[in-house]
Amino acid sequence: MSDEVVTLNVGGMLYTTTRATLTKYSDSMIGTMFSGHYVPTAFDQQGNYFIDRDGYMFRHILNFLRSGQLCLPQGFKDFDLLEAEADFYQIPSLICAIKSFRQRSFAAAARHRQGFYIEILDFEETAYFYRFYSDPPRGINTELKNSGLVISGSKQVLLTLPLPEKTMKDLQIGESVYRTVNLSSTSCPRMAIIHHLQGAGWQLVMTSFSNSTNSDGSYMVHKYIWYLPVT
């Protein structure tokens, strides 16, 4: 049965492979679907198994199942879409490979760009804050423990943002070129920062999201990388 040839119709695109390839990761959703313990109920008019997902993205899913490696074409940008498909098929190793490939692609592109970058972490709950920052930024207060922003970048760039007066004064102290500021959601509304960046010509070049629940509580974090070209 493992070498049985299987034809799939994924979102209107046909793919031919073997059952062994589809069940390579037995604990994944797609591995379970074709393990023999689960009987697919959707078929197209030709009798092929039908999966109502993105047909184009499935080529990358299938290639990963075949080789165990993520090989994407040069200039690939649909990371969010591909990650959503990998999440649907529940292939953890592929999800990790996509995140790693995305970070490498961003770093390579950044080396050839002339301009400024800032990183914005939009988080809720304190568990994230203390897990990733062994020494929390100075000035943390009870408001910030619920939700807020952590913005990192060059001091020169941070001073151009619509930050609270106290934060601006703190930024002007010291000689460090790169700084990190932490802002409560009440002291600096998220949308005020976003509107300023868009109006000033900044480009959103990367986003990511994570969430977790454990004995410390739950947290979720959106990460944004913004880029301002030098003209």
KOLZA-68611 format. One record per residue: x, y, z of N, C-alpha, C in turn; residue in one letter. Coordinates in Angstrom, 2 decimals. Example, Ala and Ser with C-alpha at 12.3 -4.5 7.8 and 13.67 -1.06 7.14 Angstrom:
<pts>
PT|n.X|n.Y|n.Z|ca.X|ca.Y|ca.Z|c.X|c.Y|c.Z|code
PT|13.19|-5.69|7.80|12.30|-4.50|7.80|13.20|-3.30|7.80|A $
PT|12.85|-2.25|7.08|13.67|-1.06|7.14|12.90|0.03|7.87|S $
</pts>
This chain:
<pts>
PT|n.X|n.Y|n.Z|ca.X|ca.Y|ca.Z|c.X|c.Y|c.Z|code
PT|0.81|-1.21|0.00|0.00|0.00|0.00|0.85|1.26|0.00|M $
PT|2.06|1.21|0.60|2.86|2.42|0.75|3.33|2.98|-0.59|S $
PT|3.48|2.08|-1.60|3.94|2.56|-2.90|2.78|2.79|-3.85|D $
PT|1.55|2.80|-3.33|0.37|3.05|-4.14|0.42|4.47|-4.71|E $
PT|0.17|4.61|-6.00|0.14|5.91|-6.63|-1.19|6.58|-6.35|V $
PT|-1.13|7.84|-5.93|-2.33|8.58|-5.55|-2.37|9.88|-6.34|V $
PT|-3.54|10.21|-6.87|-3.72|11.50|-7.55|-4.65|12.36|-6.70|T $
PT|-4.18|13.57|-6.41|-4.94|14.50|-5.59|-5.39|15.69|-6.43|L $
PT|-6.57|16.15|-6.14|-7.07|17.40|-6.70|-7.09|18.40|-5.55|N $
PT|-6.14|19.32|-5.57|-6.05|20.31|-4.50|-6.45|21.66|-5.07|V $
PT|-7.62|22.12|-4.71|-8.09|23.41|-5.20|-8.15|23.52|-6.71|G $
PT|-8.37|22.40|-7.38|-8.48|22.40|-8.84|-7.19|22.05|-9.56|G $
PT|-6.09|21.84|-8.83|-4.82|21.45|-9.45|-4.52|20.00|-9.09|M $
PT|-4.12|19.20|-10.09|-3.87|17.78|-9.90|-2.41|17.52|-9.55|L $
PT|-2.20|16.65|-8.58|-0.86|16.22|-8.17|-0.86|14.70|-8.06|Y $
PT|0.20|14.08|-8.57|0.35|12.64|-8.48|1.57|12.31|-7.64|T $
PT|1.39|11.44|-6.67|2.48|11.07|-5.76|2.18|9.67|-5.22|T $
PT|2.85|9.27|-4.18|2.59|7.95|-3.58|2.04|8.13|-2.17|T $
PT|1.38|7.12|-1.70|0.83|7.15|-0.35|1.97|7.26|0.67|R $
PT|3.12|6.66|0.35|4.26|6.72|1.27|4.72|8.16|1.46|A $
PT|4.72|8.94|0.38|5.12|10.35|0.48|4.13|11.12|1.34|T $
PT|2.85|10.90|1.13|1.82|11.62|1.86|1.81|11.27|3.35|L $
PT|2.27|10.09|3.69|2.27|9.67|5.09|3.67|9.72|5.71|T $
PT|4.58|10.43|5.08|5.94|10.54|5.61|5.96|11.05|7.04|K $
PT|5.11|12.04|7.32|4.98|12.55|8.69|3.64|12.03|9.21|Y $
PT|3.69|10.88|9.86|2.47|10.15|10.21|1.58|10.90|11.19|S $
PT|2.17|11.80|11.99|1.36|12.52|12.98|0.78|13.82|12.41|D $
PT|1.03|14.09|11.12|0.49|15.29|10.50|-0.94|15.06|10.05|S $
PT|-1.65|16.14|9.74|-3.01|16.03|9.24|-3.06|15.23|7.94|M $
PT|-2.18|15.58|7.00|-2.21|14.88|5.71|-1.74|13.44|5.86|I $
PT|-0.83|13.21|6.81|-0.40|11.83|7.06|-1.55|10.99|7.57|G $
PT|-2.35|11.57|8.45|-3.52|10.87|8.98|-4.56|10.62|7.90|T $
PT|-4.73|11.60|7.02|-5.74|11.48|5.96|-5.50|10.28|5.06|M $
PT|-4.20|9.95|4.83|-3.89|8.87|3.89|-3.21|7.68|4.56|F $
PT|-3.38|7.56|5.86|-2.76|6.46|6.60|-3.55|5.17|6.47|S $
PT|-4.80|5.25|6.04|-5.65|4.07|5.96|-6.63|4.01|7.11|G $
PT|-6.37|4.81|8.16|-7.28|4.84|9.31|-8.40|5.86|9.11|H $
PT|-8.20|6.72|8.12|-9.18|7.77|7.84|-9.55|7.67|6.36|Y $
PT|-10.83|7.67|6.08|-11.28|7.54|4.70|-11.76|8.90|4.18|V $
PT|-11.01|9.51|3.25|-11.44|10.80|2.68|-12.82|10.65|2.04|P $
PT|-13.65|11.65|2.22|-15.02|11.58|1.70|-15.25|12.48|0.50|T $
PT|-14.27|13.32|0.15|-14.44|14.24|-0.97|-13.64|13.76|-2.18|A $
PT|-14.33|13.64|-3.31|-13.69|13.22|-4.55|-14.18|14.13|-5.68|F $
PT|-13.32|14.31|-6.70|-13.77|15.08|-7.85|-14.51|14.17|-8.82|D $
PT|-14.90|14.69|-9.96|-15.70|13.92|-10.92|-14.93|12.76|-11.54|Q $
PT|-13.59|12.84|-11.49|-12.76|11.76|-12.03|-12.41|10.72|-10.97|Q $
PT|-12.89|10.92|-9.75|-12.62|9.97|-8.68|-11.35|10.25|-7.92|G $
PT|-10.69|11.41|-8.18|-9.48|11.76|-7.45|-9.84|12.34|-6.08|N $
PT|-8.96|12.10|-5.10|-9.17|12.70|-3.80|-9.18|14.22|-3.96|Y $
PT|-10.13|14.88|-3.29|-10.24|16.33|-3.41|-9.97|17.00|-2.05|F $
PT|-9.06|17.99|-2.06|-8.77|18.79|-0.87|-9.03|20.25|-1.23|I $
PT|-9.92|20.88|-0.52|-10.31|22.25|-0.83|-9.35|23.25|-0.18|D $
PT|-8.12|23.27|-0.71|-7.10|24.20|-0.22|-6.41|24.84|-1.42|R $
PT|-5.42|25.69|-1.14|-4.70|26.40|-2.20|-3.89|25.41|-3.03|D $
PT|-4.27|25.27|-4.30|-3.61|24.30|-5.17|-2.18|24.66|-5.50|G $
PT|-1.91|25.95|-5.72|-0.55|26.36|-6.09|0.41|26.15|-4.93|Y $
PT|-0.01|26.50|-3.72|0.87|26.35|-2.56|1.17|24.89|-2.25|M $
PT|0.27|24.00|-2.67|0.46|22.58|-2.34|1.71|22.01|-2.99|F $
PT|2.16|22.61|-4.09|3.38|22.09|-4.73|4.57|22.17|-3.77|R $
PT|4.61|23.22|-2.95|5.70|23.36|-1.99|5.53|22.39|-0.82|H $
PT|4.27|22.14|-0.44|3.99|21.16|0.61|4.45|19.78|0.15|I $
PT|4.08|19.42|-1.07|4.40|18.09|-1.60|5.91|17.92|-1.79|L $
PT|6.57|18.95|-2.30|8.03|18.85|-2.47|8.73|18.66|-1.14|N $
PT|8.21|19.29|-0.08|8.80|19.09|1.24|8.58|17.66|1.72|F $
PT|7.41|17.11|1.47|7.13|15.73|1.85|8.06|14.77|1.10|L $
PT|8.39|15.11|-0.13|9.25|14.23|-0.93|10.70|14.27|-0.49|R $
PT|11.21|15.46|-0.20|12.64|15.61|0.04|13.02|15.94|1.49|S $
PT|12.06|16.41|2.26|12.38|16.84|3.62|13.06|18.19|3.66|G $
PT|13.12|18.87|2.52|13.75|20.19|2.44|12.77|21.19|1.83|Q $
PT|12.86|22.43|2.27|12.02|23.48|1.72|12.79|24.22|0.65|L $
PT|12.37|24.07|-0.58|13.02|24.72|-1.72|12.01|25.66|-2.37|C $
PT|12.26|26.96|-2.24|11.34|27.96|-2.79|12.03|28.75|-3.88|L $
PT|11.29|29.23|-4.85|11.89|29.98|-5.95|12.44|31.32|-5.47|P $
PT|13.42|31.84|-6.18|14.00|33.13|-5.84|12.93|34.21|-5.89|Q $
PT|12.93|35.06|-4.88|11.97|36.15|-4.83|10.62|35.75|-4.25|G $
PT|10.50|34.54|-3.71|9.23|34.08|-3.12|8.83|35.00|-1.97|F $
PT|7.55|35.40|-1.96|7.09|36.34|-0.95|5.84|35.88|-0.19|K $
PT|5.20|34.82|-0.65|3.92|34.41|-0.04|4.12|33.54|1.20|D $
PT|4.95|34.02|2.12|5.26|33.22|3.31|4.05|33.04|4.21|F $
PT|3.24|34.08|4.37|2.06|33.97|5.22|1.10|32.92|4.69|D $
PT|0.89|32.92|3.37|-0.01|31.95|2.76|0.54|30.54|2.88|L $
PT|1.84|30.37|2.63|2.44|29.04|2.71|2.41|28.53|4.15|L $
PT|2.66|29.42|5.11|2.64|29.00|6.51|1.23|28.59|6.93|E $
PT|0.22|29.29|6.41|-1.17|28.93|6.71|-1.49|27.54|6.17|A $
PT|-0.98|27.21|4.98|-1.21|25.88|4.41|-0.48|24.81|5.22|E $
PT|0.75|25.10|5.62|1.51|24.14|6.42|0.82|23.90|7.76|A $
PT|0.22|24.96|8.29|-0.51|24.83|9.56|-1.75|23.97|9.38|D $
PT|-2.43|24.13|8.24|-3.62|23.31|7.99|-3.24|21.83|7.92|F $
PT|-2.17|21.52|7.21|-1.75|20.13|7.08|-1.01|19.63|8.32|Y $
PT|-0.77|20.52|9.27|-0.17|20.18|10.56|1.16|19.42|10.41|Q $
PT|2.12|20.12|9.75|3.46|19.56|9.56|4.44|20.48|10.30|I $
PT|4.70|20.23|11.59|5.53|21.14|12.40|6.90|21.41|11.81|P $
PT|7.56|20.40|11.27|8.90|20.60|10.72|8.87|21.54|9.51|S $
PT|7.80|21.51|8.74|7.66|22.41|7.60|7.41|23.84|8.09|L $
PT|6.60|23.98|9.11|6.34|25.31|9.67|7.64|25.94|10.15|I $
PT|8.47|25.17|10.84|9.78|25.67|11.31|10.68|26.03|10.13|C $
PT|10.65|25.19|9.08|11.47|25.45|7.90|11.05|26.74|7.20|A $
PT|9.75|27.00|7.16|9.25|28.22|6.52|9.72|29.45|7.30|I $
PT|9.60|29.40|8.62|10.03|30.53|9.46|11.52|30.80|9.26|K $
PT|12.33|29.72|9.23|13.77|29.87|9.07|14.11|30.44|7.70|S $
PT|13.46|29.91|6.66|13.70|30.38|5.28|13.32|31.85|5.17|F $
PT|12.22|32.22|5.80|11.76|33.60|5.75|12.75|34.56|6.40|R $
PT|13.29|34.15|7.54|14.26|35.00|8.23|15.53|35.16|7.41|Q $
PT|16.00|34.07|6.78|17.20|34.15|5.95|16.96|35.05|4.74|R $
PT|15.78|34.93|4.13|15.46|35.74|2.96|15.41|37.22|3.33|S $
PT|14.82|37.51|4.47|14.73|38.90|4.91|16.12|39.46|5.19|F $
PT|16.96|38.67|5.87|18.31|39.13|6.19|19.12|39.37|4.92|A $
PT|18.98|38.48|3.94|19.72|38.64|2.68|19.26|39.90|1.94|A $
PT|17.95|40.15|1.94|17.43|41.33|1.26|17.86|42.60|1.97|A $
PT|17.90|42.53|3.30|18.27|43.71|4.08|19.70|44.15|3.81|A $
PT|20.58|43.20|3.52|21.98|43.55|3.27|22.15|44.39|2.01|R $
PT|21.17|44.31|1.11|21.27|45.04|-0.16|20.42|46.31|-0.18|H $
PT|19.76|46.59|0.94|18.91|47.77|1.01|19.62|48.89|1.75|R $
PT|19.43|50.10|1.28|19.93|51.27|1.95|18.76|51.99|2.63|Q $
PT|18.79|52.06|3.93|17.70|52.71|4.63|17.71|52.38|6.11|G $
PT|16.58|52.58|6.75|16.45|52.38|8.18|15.41|51.30|8.47|F $
PT|15.60|50.59|9.59|14.67|49.57|10.02|14.27|49.81|11.47|Y $
PT|13.04|49.47|11.80|12.64|49.39|13.19|11.86|48.10|13.39|I $
PT|11.95|47.55|14.58|11.20|46.36|14.95|10.17|46.75|15.99|E $
PT|8.92|46.33|15.78|7.86|46.60|16.73|7.27|45.27|17.21|I $
PT|7.30|45.04|18.51|6.66|43.88|19.11|5.38|44.37|19.80|L $
PT|4.27|43.87|19.35|2.97|44.23|19.91|2.51|43.03|20.73|D $
PT|2.53|43.14|22.07|2.30|41.96|22.90|1.20|42.19|23.92|F $
PT|0.67|41.06|24.42|-0.29|41.06|25.50|0.14|40.01|26.52|E $
PT|-0.06|40.36|27.79|0.33|39.53|28.92|1.82|39.65|29.22|E $
PT|2.19|39.47|30.48|3.58|39.66|30.91|4.46|38.45|30.62|T $
PT|3.86|37.25|30.43|4.68|36.05|30.26|5.67|36.21|29.13|A $
PT|5.24|36.78|27.99|6.16|36.98|26.87|7.28|37.93|27.25|Y $
PT|6.88|39.02|27.91|7.85|40.08|28.17|9.01|39.57|29.01|F $
PT|8.70|38.83|30.06|9.76|38.40|30.95|10.49|37.15|30.44|Y $
PT|9.86|36.42|29.55|10.54|35.22|29.05|11.65|35.58|28.07|R $
PT|11.45|36.61|27.28|12.42|36.95|26.25|13.34|38.10|26.62|F $
PT|13.03|38.80|27.70|13.89|39.90|28.15|14.31|39.61|29.58|Y $
PT|15.52|39.05|29.75|16.00|38.73|31.09|16.15|40.00|31.91|S $
PT|16.40|41.11|31.25|16.49|42.40|31.93|15.48|43.34|31.26|D $
PT|14.24|43.40|31.78|13.21|44.20|31.12|13.63|45.65|30.97|P $
PT|13.23|46.32|29.90|13.58|47.71|29.70|13.18|48.58|30.87|P $
PT|13.95|49.59|31.10|13.72|50.49|32.22|12.38|51.20|32.06|R $
PT|11.69|51.40|33.17|10.46|52.17|33.15|9.20|51.33|33.05|G $
PT|9.31|49.99|33.18|8.12|49.16|33.08|7.16|49.49|34.22|I $
PT|5.86|49.52|33.94|4.88|49.83|34.95|3.71|48.87|34.86|N $
PT|2.72|49.04|35.73|1.61|48.08|35.78|0.79|48.10|34.50|T $
PT|0.68|49.23|33.82|-0.07|49.29|32.57|0.60|48.44|31.49|E $
PT|1.92|48.49|31.45|2.66|47.75|30.42|2.57|46.25|30.64|L $
PT|2.25|45.84|31.85|2.17|44.41|32.13|0.95|43.75|31.50|K $
PT|0.00|44.54|31.01|-1.17|43.97|30.36|-1.00|43.90|28.85|N $
PT|-0.55|44.98|28.24|-0.31|44.99|26.81|0.51|46.22|26.47|S $
PT|1.14|46.20|25.32|1.93|47.36|24.93|2.81|47.08|23.74|G $
PT|3.71|48.01|23.48|4.63|47.91|22.36|6.07|47.97|22.85|L $
PT|6.93|47.21|22.19|8.37|47.32|22.39|8.95|47.68|21.02|V $
PT|9.54|48.86|20.90|10.04|49.36|19.62|11.57|49.47|19.69|I $
PT|12.24|48.87|18.72|13.70|48.90|18.68|14.18|49.47|17.36|S $
PT|15.24|50.26|17.41|15.81|50.85|16.21|16.87|51.85|16.57|G $
PT|17.36|52.56|15.59|18.37|53.57|15.87|17.74|54.73|16.63|S $
PT|18.53|55.33|17.50|18.07|56.48|18.27|17.58|57.59|17.34|K $
PT|18.30|57.77|16.24|17.95|58.80|15.26|16.53|58.61|14.73|Q $
PT|16.15|57.36|14.46|14.83|57.06|13.93|13.76|57.15|15.02|V $
PT|14.05|56.61|16.18|13.06|56.61|17.26|12.64|58.03|17.65|L $
PT|13.57|58.96|17.54|13.27|60.35|17.90|12.31|61.01|16.91|L $
PT|12.08|60.38|15.77|11.13|60.94|14.80|9.72|60.42|15.00|T $
PT|9.54|59.45|15.89|8.23|58.84|16.10|7.40|59.66|17.09|L $
PT|6.07|59.54|17.02|5.18|60.26|17.94|5.11|59.57|19.30|P $
PT|6.21|59.64|20.04|6.31|58.97|21.34|5.95|59.93|22.46|L $
PT|5.58|59.41|23.64|5.29|60.26|24.79|6.48|61.15|25.14|P $
PT|6.20|62.30|25.73|7.25|63.27|26.04|8.34|62.68|26.94|E $
PT|7.95|61.91|27.95|8.94|61.31|28.85|9.85|60.34|28.11|K $
PT|9.27|59.57|27.20|10.07|58.63|26.41|11.07|59.37|25.54|T $
PT|10.65|60.46|24.94|11.54|61.26|24.09|12.71|61.82|24.90|M $
PT|12.44|62.26|26.11|13.50|62.79|26.96|14.49|61.69|27.35|K $
PT|13.95|60.50|27.66|14.81|59.38|28.02|15.71|58.98|26.85|D $
PT|15.19|59.06|25.63|15.96|58.69|24.45|17.17|59.61|24.24|L $
PT|17.04|60.82|24.64|18.11|61.79|24.42|19.25|61.64|25.43|Q $
PT|19.04|60.80|26.43|20.07|60.54|27.43|20.92|59.36|26.98|I $
PT|22.22|59.47|27.04|23.10|58.37|26.67|23.60|58.47|25.25|G $
PT|24.62|57.68|24.95|25.28|57.75|23.65|24.99|56.55|22.75|E $
PT|24.17|55.62|23.22|23.91|54.41|22.44|23.24|54.76|21.11|S $
PT|23.72|54.15|20.04|23.17|54.41|18.71|21.83|53.71|18.54|V $
PT|21.72|52.47|19.06|20.49|51.71|18.94|19.83|51.61|20.31|Y $
PT|18.51|51.83|20.32|17.78|51.85|21.59|16.50|51.03|21.48|R $
PT|15.95|50.70|22.63|14.66|50.02|22.73|13.79|50.78|23.71|T $
PT|12.56|51.03|23.30|11.62|51.71|24.19|10.40|50.82|24.40|V $
PT|9.83|50.87|25.60|8.61|50.11|25.87|7.49|51.08|26.21|N $
PT|6.34|50.85|25.60|5.23|51.78|25.69|3.95|51.04|26.06|L $
PT|3.23|51.55|27.01|1.93|50.97|27.34|0.93|51.35|26.27|S $
PT|-0.10|50.56|26.13|-1.11|50.83|25.10|-1.87|52.12|25.38|S $
PT|-1.87|52.56|26.65|-2.58|53.80|26.98|-1.73|55.04|26.72|T $
PT|-0.41|54.90|26.90|0.46|56.07|26.71|0.74|56.36|25.24|S $
PT|0.65|55.32|24.40|0.94|55.51|22.97|0.08|54.54|22.16|C $
PT|-1.05|54.99|21.65|-1.93|54.11|20.87|-1.22|53.49|19.67|P $
PT|-1.49|52.24|19.41|-0.86|51.54|18.29|-1.10|52.25|16.97|R $
PT|-2.35|52.66|16.75|-2.69|53.25|15.46|-1.96|54.57|15.22|M $
PT|-1.61|55.27|16.28|-0.87|56.53|16.11|0.50|56.24|15.50|A $
PT|1.14|55.15|15.94|2.44|54.76|15.40|2.29|54.32|13.94|I $
PT|1.29|53.48|13.67|1.10|52.95|12.32|0.81|54.07|11.32|I $
PT|-0.08|54.98|11.68|-0.42|56.09|10.79|0.80|56.98|10.52|H $
PT|1.62|57.18|11.55|2.82|57.99|11.35|3.77|57.31|10.38|H $
PT|4.00|56.00|10.57|4.94|55.28|9.70|4.46|55.29|8.25|L $
PT|3.19|55.01|8.05|2.66|55.00|6.68|2.75|56.38|6.03|Q $
PT|2.43|57.41|6.80|2.48|58.76|6.26|3.89|59.23|5.96|G $
PT|4.87|58.66|6.67|6.27|59.06|6.49|6.99|58.23|5.44|A $
PT|6.28|57.31|4.79|6.89|56.53|3.72|7.50|55.21|4.15|G $
PT|7.26|54.77|5.40|7.78|53.48|5.85|7.03|52.34|5.17|W $
PT|7.73|51.22|4.97|7.14|50.04|4.34|7.18|48.87|5.31|Q $
PT|6.06|48.17|5.44|6.01|46.98|6.27|6.59|45.82|5.47|L $
PT|7.75|45.29|5.89|8.44|44.28|5.09|8.38|42.88|5.70|V $
PT|7.98|42.76|6.97|7.88|41.42|7.55|6.95|41.44|8.75|M $
PT|6.13|40.39|8.86|5.27|40.23|10.03|5.35|38.78|10.49|T $
PT|5.12|38.56|11.75|5.02|37.20|12.29|4.17|37.25|13.54|S $
PT|3.69|36.08|13.94|2.80|36.01|15.10|3.11|34.75|15.88|F $
PT|3.04|34.85|17.19|3.21|33.68|18.05|2.29|33.80|19.25|S $
PT|1.91|32.65|19.78|1.11|32.65|21.01|1.38|31.37|21.76|N $
PT|1.14|31.40|23.06|1.42|30.24|23.88|0.65|30.35|25.19|S $
PT|0.39|29.21|25.78|-0.24|29.15|27.10|0.50|28.13|27.94|T $
PT|0.91|28.53|29.13|1.60|27.61|30.03|1.33|28.02|31.46|N $
PT|2.13|27.51|32.41|1.90|27.77|33.83|2.05|29.24|34.18|S $
PT|2.77|30.00|33.35|2.95|31.43|33.60|1.74|32.24|33.13|D $
PT|0.85|31.63|32.39|-0.27|32.36|31.81|-0.22|32.24|30.30|G $
PT|-0.93|33.12|29.63|-0.95|33.10|28.17|-0.42|34.42|27.63|S $
PT|0.11|34.36|26.42|0.60|35.57|25.78|0.50|35.42|24.27|Y $
PT|0.44|36.55|23.60|0.51|36.54|22.14|1.27|37.77|21.68|M $
PT|2.04|37.59|20.62|2.92|38.65|20.15|2.86|38.76|18.64|V $
PT|2.67|39.98|18.16|2.80|40.29|16.75|4.14|41.01|16.58|H $
PT|4.93|40.54|15.62|6.21|41.18|15.33|6.13|41.83|13.95|K $
PT|6.54|43.11|13.89|6.53|43.85|12.63|7.91|44.45|12.37|Y $
PT|8.38|44.31|11.15|9.60|44.98|10.73|9.23|46.02|9.68|I $
PT|9.57|47.28|9.96|9.30|48.39|9.05|10.61|48.91|8.48|W $
PT|10.53|49.34|7.23|11.73|49.79|6.49|11.46|51.14|5.85|Y $
PT|12.40|52.06|5.99|12.32|53.37|5.38|13.47|53.53|4.39|L $
PT|13.18|53.55|3.09|14.25|53.69|2.09|14.92|55.07|2.20|P $
PT|16.20|55.09|1.85|16.92|56.35|1.78|16.78|56.90|0.38|V $
PT|16.26|58.10|0.27|16.05|58.69|-1.06|17.12|59.75|-1.35|T $
</pts>
